[in-house]
Amino acid sequence: MRTTITLDDDVAALIESERVRTGESFRAAVNRLLRRSARAATETLSPALPKLPGRPIVDISDVSAFLAVLDDERRAQRDLP
């Protein structure tokens, strides 16, 4: 795909220094750096949450049920020796 973009001076300088360092064309350097950046961005978006067996204790969208569970836990903590 052919497109035209305007690069900030510092970005163009970074690409140029990479191009000189690797000996590749400007186009190849831009493509490689964009791919690397896109890959890194998707890898750091959000870590996968662990999947735990069983069901939730309470539906957190039900505020009163959630608060009742918290109250029960606080009472249990208070009653410990």
C-alpha positions in Angstrom: 0.0 0.0 0.0 1.3 3.4 -0.9 0.6 6.3 1.4 2.0 9.7 2.4 2.7 10.6 6.0 4.3 13.6 7.6 7.0 12.6 10.1 8.1 14.7 13.0 11.8 15.6 12.7 12.8 13.5 15.6 11.0 10.4 14.3 12.6 10.9 10.8 16.0 11.1 12.5 15.4 7.9 14.4 14.4 6.1 11.3 17.3 7.5 9.3 19.8 6.4 12.0 18.2 2.9 12.0 18.4 2.8 8.2 22.1 3.7 8.3 22.9 1.3 11.1 21.2 -1.7 9.3 21.9 -0.7 5.7 18.3 -1.2 4.7 16.1 1.2 2.7 14.0 3.9 4.4 10.9 2.0 3.4 12.2 -1.3 4.9 13.3 0.5 8.1 9.8 2.1 8.5 8.0 -1.2 7.9 10.3 -3.1 10.4 10.0 -0.4 13.1 6.2 -0.2 12.7 5.8 -4.0 12.9 8.0 -4.1 16.0 6.1 -1.3 17.6 2.7 -2.7 16.8 3.7 -6.1 18.2 5.0 -4.6 21.4 1.8 -2.6 21.8 -0.4 -5.6 21.5 1.7 -7.7 23.9 1.5 -5.0 26.7 -2.2 -4.1 26.3 -3.5 -6.3 29.1 -2.3 -9.5 30.7 -4.6 -12.5 30.6 -6.5 -12.9 33.8 -6.2 -16.3 35.4 -9.2 -18.7 35.0 -10.3 -20.0 38.4 -12.5 -23.0 38.9 -15.9 -22.6 40.5 -18.4 -19.8 40.4 -18.3 -16.3 41.8 -19.4 -15.8 45.4 -21.5 -12.8 44.5 -22.6 -11.0 41.4 -20.7 -7.7 41.7 -23.3 -5.9 39.7 -25.7 -6.5 42.6 -24.3 -3.9 45.0 -26.4 -4.9 48.0 -25.4 -8.6 47.7 -21.7 -7.5 47.4 -22.0 -5.3 50.5 -23.6 -8.2 52.4 -20.7 -10.5 51.6 -18.3 -7.8 52.8 -20.2 -7.4 56.0 -20.2 -11.2 56.6 -16.4 -11.3 56.1 -15.8 -8.3 58.4 -18.0 -10.0 61.1 -16.1 -13.2 60.7 -12.7 -11.4 61.0 -13.9 -9.6 64.1 -15.1 -12.9 65.7 -11.7 -14.5 65.3 -9.7 -15.1 68.5 
